[in-house]
């Protein structure tokens, strides 16, 4: 009897790892979408003038890759390139009609690592609805950075950084259309603190939103 138990235990130890590995699913896919920033990058009264830098709605392209240890829980990596020009407005406080408006080039990189939880995933249905949360980075560049840097230097302020750590939250859904292909749509909010220092030394909270649509290719087990 002890010998039988030892044989059974050895069999289970050999079998279980392969079973777990067979259930792991991997996904990868590109996406395109729309970017919008809910807050101005800089919006302040400075001596004699009102100065505003605000981002336009732009386009985004990117890709994601994920590993799903279970059908409901995944760990996903994503990276996006965003093209979003910046509106500059300079107005004279004494004469609001004397205003200067311009559009400056702007672009961003947004990347993150997220935990995905498929809170709706019927066992025999191709649909999944999921929440996501994680940590990321937002890096801003373009001609507007140099212009704002010069403006702040003249006022005794400066940038701390144009690259910021962000908290990321999201909601999405995907639908299986063939044996190895999903279509999916996602909403993600990158929440960061834009570290410019004006005369008061304030930092501005930013909500950088992405609405994306793409294809996802999957392989492995897990359903």
MILUMSE-649920 format. One record per residue: residue in one letter; x, y, z of N, C-alpha, C in turn. Coordinates in steps of 0.2 Angstrom, whole numbers, padded with zeros to 4 digits, always signed. Each point is the difference from the previous one (the first is absolute). Layout:
! residues N
AXYZXYZXYZ;...
! end
This chain:
! residues 223
X+0004-0006+0000-0004+0006+0000+0004+0006+0000;X+0005+0001+0004+0005+0006+0000+0003+0001-0007;X+0002-0006-0003+0003+0001-0007-0005+0003-0005;X-0007-0003+0001-0005+0003-0005-0001+0007+0001;X+0000+0003+0007-0001+0007+0001+0006+0004-0003;X+0006-0003+0001+0006+0004-0003+0000+0000-0008;X-0003-0005-0003+0000+0000-0007-0006+0005-0002;X-0005+0000+0004-0006+0005-0002+0003+0007+0001;X+0003+0002+0005+0003+0006+0002+0005+0002-0006;X+0004-0004-0002+0005+0002-0005-0004+0001-0007;X-0005-0004-0001-0004+0002-0006-0003+0007+0000;X-0003+0001+0006-0003+0007+0001+0005+0006-0001;X+0006-0001+0003+0005+0005+0000+0002+0001-0008;X+0000-0005-0004+0002+0000-0007-0005+0003-0004;X-0007-0001+0002-0005+0002-0004-0003+0007+0001;X+0000+0002+0006-0003+0007+0002+0004+0006-0004;X+0007+0000+0000+0003+0006-0003-0002+0000-0007;X-0001-0005-0004-0001+0000-0007-0008+0002-0001;X-0004-0002+0005-0007+0002+0000-0001+0008+0001;X+0004+0003+0005+0000+0007+0001+0003+0003-0006;X+0005-0002-0003+0003+0003-0006-0005+0000-0006;X-0003-0005-0001-0005-0001-0005-0006+0005+0000;X-0001+0002+0006-0006+0005+0001+0002+0007-0001;X+0007+0002+0000+0002+0007-0001-0001+0002-0007;X-0003+0006-0001-0001+0003-0007+0004+0006+0000;X+0002+0001-0007+0004+0006-0001-0003+0004-0006;X+0000+0006+0001-0003+0005-0005+0004+0005-0002;X+0000+0002-0007+0003+0006-0002-0004+0003-0006;X+0001+0007+0000-0004+0003-0006+0001+0007+0000;X-0001+0003-0006+0001+0008-0001-0007+0003+0001;X+0000+0007+0001-0006+0003+0001+0001+0008-0003;X-0005+0003-0002-0001+0007-0001-0005+0003+0004;X+0000+0007+0000-0005+0003+0005+0001+0007+0000;X-0004+0003+0004-0001+0008+0001+0003+0001+0007;X+0004+0006+0001+0002+0002+0006-0003+0007+0002;X-0001+0001+0006-0003+0006+0002+0003+0002+0007;X+0002+0006+0002+0002+0002+0006-0005+0004+0003;X-0002-0001+0006-0006+0003+0003+0002+0007+0004;X+0007+0001+0001+0002+0006+0003+0005+0003-0004;X+0001+0007+0001+0005+0004-0004+0007-0002+0004;X+0005+0000-0004+0007-0001+0002+0002+0006+0005;X-0002+0006-0002+0002+0006+0003-0005+0005-0001;X-0003+0003+0006-0006+0005-0001+0001+0004+0006;X+0004+0006-0001+0001+0004+0006+0000+0007-0002;X-0001+0005+0005+0001+0007-0001+0007+0001+0002;X+0003+0003-0004+0007+0003+0001+0000+0007+0000;X+0006+0003+0002+0000+0008+0001-0002+0003-0007;X-0006+0003+0000-0002+0003-0006-0004-0004-0006;X+0001-0007+0001-0003-0004-0005-0003-0006+0002;X-0005-0003-0004-0003-0006+0001+0004-0005-0005;X+0002-0005+0003+0004-0005-0004-0003-0007+0000;X-0001-0003-0006-0004-0007+0000+0004-0004-0005;X+0001-0006+0002+0002-0006-0004-0005-0005+0001;X-0003-0002-0006-0005-0006+0001+0001-0005-0006;X-0001-0006+0001+0001-0005-0005-0006-0001-0004;X+0000-0001-0007-0005-0002-0004-0002-0007+0000;X-0006-0002-0002-0001-0007-0001+0005-0002-0006;X+0002-0006+0001+0005-0003-0004-0001-0008-0002;X+0004-0002-0004+0000-0007-0001+0005-0004+0003;X-0001-0007+0001+0005-0004+0004+0000-0007-0004;X+0006-0003+0000+0001-0006-0002+0005-0004+0005;X-0001-0007+0000+0004-0003+0005-0001-0008-0001;X+0002-0003+0005+0000-0007+0001+0000-0003+0007;X-0003-0006+0001-0001-0003+0006+0002-0007+0000;X+0003-0003+0006+0002-0007+0000-0002-0002+0007;X-0003-0006+0001-0002-0002+0007+0001-0007+0001;X+0000-0002+0006+0000-0007+0002-0006-0001+0005;X-0004-0005-0001-0006-0002+0004+0001-0006+0003;X+0002+0000+0007+0001-0006+0003-0007-0004+0001;X-0005+0004+0001-0007-0003+0000-0004+0004-0005;X-0006-0003-0002-0005+0003-0005-0002+0007+0002;X+0000+0002+0007-0002+0006+0002+0005+0005+0003;X+0006-0002+0001+0005+0004+0002+0006+0001-0005;X+0002+0006-0002+0006+0000-0004+0004+0006+0002;X+0007+0000-0003+0005+0005+0001+0002+0002-0006;X-0001+0007-0002+0000+0003-0006+0005+0005-0001;X+0004+0001-0005+0005+0005-0001-0003+0004-0006;X+0000+0007+0000-0002+0003-0006+0005+0006-0001;X+0000+0003-0006+0004+0006-0002-0003+0003-0006;X-0001+0007+0001-0004+0004-0005+0005+0006-0002;X-0001+0002-0006+0003+0006-0003-0006+0005-0001;X+0000+0006+0002-0006+0004+0000+0003+0007-0004;X-0004+0002-0005+0001+0006-0004-0005+0005+0003;X+0002+0005+0003-0005+0005+0003+0003+0007+0001;X-0002+0004-0005+0003+0007+0000-0003+0004+0006;X+0003+0005+0002-0001+0004+0006-0002+0007-0002;X-0006+0002+0003-0002+0007-0002+0003+0005+0005;X+0003+0005-0002+0003+0006+0004-0004+0006-0001;X-0002+0003+0006-0004+0006+0000+0004+0005+0005;X+0001+0006-0002+0003+0005+0004-0005+0006-0001;X-0003+0002+0006-0004+0006+0000+0002+0005+0005;X-0001+0006-0003+0002+0006+0005-0006+0001+0005;X+0002+0000+0006-0005+0001+0005-0004+0007+0000;X+0004+0005-0002-0003+0006+0000-0005+0001-0007;X+0002-0004-0005-0004+0001-0006-0001-0008-0003;X-0005-0003+0003-0001-0007-0002-0001-0001-0008;X-0002+0005-0004+0000-0001-0007+0007+0000-0003;X+0005+0002+0004+0007-0001-0003+0002-0006+0002;X-0001-0005-0004+0002-0007+0002+0004-0003-0006;X+0004-0005+0001+0004-0003-0005-0001-0008+0001;X-0002-0003-0006-0002-0007+0000+0005-0003-0005;X+0002-0006+0002+0004-0004-0004+0000-0008+0001;X+0002-0004-0005+0000-0007+0001+0007-0002+0000;X+0002-0004+0005+0007-0003+0000+0000-0007+0000;X+0005-0003-0003+0000-0007-0001+0001-0004+0007;X-0003-0005+0000+0000-0004+0007+0000-0008-0002;X+0003-0004+0004-0001-0007+0000+0002-0003+0007;X-0002-0006+0001+0000-0003+0006+0002-0008-0001;X+0003-0003+0005+0000-0007+0001-0003-0002+0006;X-0004-0005+0000-0004-0002+0006+0001-0008+0000;X+0002-0002+0006+0001-0007+0001-0002-0002+0007;X-0002-0007+0001-0002-0002+0006+0000-0008+0001;X+0000-0002+0006-0001-0007+0002-0007+0000+0004;X-0004-0005-0002-0007+0000+0003-0002-0007+0002;X-0004+0000+0005-0003-0007+0002-0007+0001-0003;X-0002-0005-0004-0007+0000-0003-0004-0005+0004;X-0006+0002+0001-0005-0005+0004-0006+0000-0005;X-0002-0006-0003-0006-0001-0004-0006-0002+0005;X-0003+0006+0002-0006-0002+0005-0006-0002-0003;X+0000+0000-0007-0006-0003-0004+0003-0004-0005;X+0000-0007+0001+0002-0005-0005-0004-0006+0000;X-0005+0000-0003-0004-0006+0000+0003-0006-0003;X+0000-0006+0003+0004-0006-0001+0000-0002-0008;X-0006+0000-0003-0001-0002-0007-0001+0006-0005;X+0001+0006+0002-0001+0006-0004+0007+0003-0002;X+0000+0003-0006+0007+0003-0002+0001+0007+0002;X-0004+0002+0005+0000+0007+0002+0004+0000+0007;X+0004+0006+0001+0003+0001+0007+0000+0008+0001;X-0002+0002+0006+0000+0007+0002+0004+0000+0006;X+0005+0005+0000+0005+0000+0005+0002+0007+0002;X+0003+0000+0007+0002+0006+0003+0008-0001-0001;X+0004+0006+0000+0007-0001+0001+0003+0006+0004;X+0005-0002+0003+0004+0005+0004+0007-0001+0001;X+0004+0005+0000+0007-0001+0000+0004+0007+0001;X+0006-0001-0002+0005+0006+0000+0003+0001-0006;X+0001+0006-0002+0003+0002-0007+0004+0006+0000;X+0002+0002-0006+0004+0006+0000-0003+0004-0006;X+0001+0007+0000-0002+0004-0005+0005+0005-0001;X+0003+0000-0006+0005+0005-0003-0002+0004-0005;X+0001+0007+0001-0003+0005-0004+0006+0003-0004;X-0001+0002-0006+0006+0003-0004-0004+0005-0006;X+0004+0004-0003-0002+0004-0005+0002+0007+0001;X-0001+0004-0005+0002+0007+0000-0003+0004+0006;X-0006-0002+0002-0003+0004+0005+0004-0001+0007;X+0003-0005+0001+0004-0001+0006+0006+0006+0000;X+0003+0001-0005+0005+0005+0000-0003+0007+0001;X-0006+0001-0003-0003+0007+0001-0002+0001+0007;X-0003-0005+0003-0002+0000+0007+0006+0001+0005;X+0005-0004-0002+0006+0001+0004+0003+0007+0000;X+0000+0003-0006+0003+0007+0000-0005+0005+0003;X-0007-0001+0000-0004+0004+0003+0001-0001+0008;X+0000-0006+0003+0001-0001+0007+0007+0003+0002;X+0005-0001-0004+0006+0003+0002+0000+0007+0001;X-0004+0004-0004+0000+0007+0000-0004+0002+0006;X-0004-0005+0003-0004+0002+0006+0003-0003+0006;X+0006-0003+0000+0003-0003+0006-0002-0007+0001;X-0003-0003-0004-0002-0007+0001+0004-0005-0005;X-0002-0006+0000+0003-0005-0004-0004-0006+0000;X+0002-0005-0005-0003-0007+0000+0004-0004+0005;X-0003-0004+0004+0003-0005+0004+0002-0006-0005;X-0005-0002-0004+0000-0005-0005-0005+0000-0005;X+0001-0003-0006-0005-0001-0005-0002-0008+0000;X+0003-0004+0004-0002-0007+0001-0003-0001+0007;X-0006-0003+0000-0003-0001+0006-0002-0007+0001;X+0000-0002+0006-0003-0007+0002-0008+0001+0001;X-0004-0005-0003-0007+0001+0000-0003-0006+0003;X-0006+0001+0004-0004-0006+0001-0005-0001-0006;X-0002-0006-0001-0004-0001-0006-0006-0004+0002;X-0006+0002-0002-0006-0004+0001-0003-0001-0007;X-0004-0005-0001-0003-0001-0006-0006-0005+0000;X-0004+0000-0006-0006-0004-0001+0001-0002-0007;X-0002-0007-0001+0000-0002-0007-0004-0006-0001;X-0001-0002-0006-0003-0006-0002+0003-0003-0006;X+0000-0007-0001+0002-0003-0006-0005-0006-0002;X+0001-0001-0006-0005-0005-0003+0004-0005-0005;X-0001-0006+0001+0004-0005-0004-0004-0001-0007;X+0004+0002-0005-0003-0001-0007+0002-0006-0004;X+0006-0003+0002+0002-0006-0003+0004-0004+0005;X+0003-0005-0002+0004-0005+0005+0005+0004+0003;X+0004+0004-0003+0005+0004+0004+0000+0007-0001;X-0006+0003-0001+0000+0008+0000-0006+0002+0004;X+0002+0005+0004-0005+0004+0003+0000+0007-0003;X-0006+0004+0000+0000+0007-0001-0002+0003+0007;X+0003+0006+0001+0000+0003+0007-0001+0007+0000;X-0003+0003+0005+0000+0007+0000+0002+0002+0008;X+0003+0005+0001+0003+0002+0006-0001+0007+0002;X-0001+0002+0006+0000+0007+0003+0006+0000+0005;X+0005+0004-0001+0005+0001+0006+0001+0007+0002;X+0001+0001+0006+0001+0006+0003+0007+0000+0003;X+0005+0004-0002+0006+0001+0003+0000+0006+0004;X+0001-0001+0007-0001+0005+0005+0007+0002+0002;X+0003+0006-0001+0006+0002+0002+0001+0007+0002;X+0005+0002+0003+0001+0007+0002+0005+0003-0004;X-0002+0005-0004+0005+0003-0005+0004+0005+0004;X+0007-0002+0000+0004+0004+0005+0003+0006-0003;X-0004+0005-0001+0003+0006-0001+0000+0005+0006;X+0004+0004+0001+0000+0005+0006-0001+0007-0003;X-0006+0003+0002-0001+0007-0002+0002+0004+0006;X-0002+0006+0000+0002+0004+0006-0003-0002+0007;X-0005-0004+0000-0003-0002+0006+0003-0007+0002;X+0004-0003-0005+0002-0007+0001-0005-0006+0000;X-0006+0002-0004-0005-0005+0000+0002-0006-0005;X-0003-0006+0001+0000-0005-0005-0007-0002-0002;X-0001-0001-0007-0007-0001-0002-0001-0007-0002;X-0006-0003+0003-0002-0006-0001-0002-0001-0007;X+0002-0005-0004-0002-0001-0007-0004-0007+0000;X-0006+0000-0004-0003-0006-0002+0000+0000-0008;X+0005-0005-0002+0001-0001-0007-0004-0006-0002;X-0005+0001-0004-0005-0006-0002+0002-0003-0007;X-0001-0006+0000+0000-0004-0007-0006-0004-0001;X-0003+0001-0006-0005-0005-0002+0003-0004-0006;X+0000-0006+0001+0004-0004-0006-0004-0006-0002;X+0001-0002-0006-0003-0006-0003+0005-0004-0004;X+0000-0006+0001+0005-0004-0004-0001-0007+0000;X+0005-0004-0003-0001-0007+0000+0005-0003+0005;X-0002-0006+0002+0005-0004+0005+0000-0007-0002;X+0006-0002-0001+0002-0007-0002+0001-0004+0007;X-0003-0006+0000+0002-0004+0007+0002-0007-0002;X+0003-0003+0004+0003-0007+0000+0001-0003+0006;X+0000-0006+0001+0001-0004+0006-0007-0002+0003;X-0001-0002+0006-0006-0003+0003-0004+0006+0003;X-0004-0002+0004-0004+0004+0005-0006+0003-0003;X-0002-0001-0006-0006+0001-0003-0002+0008-0001;
! end
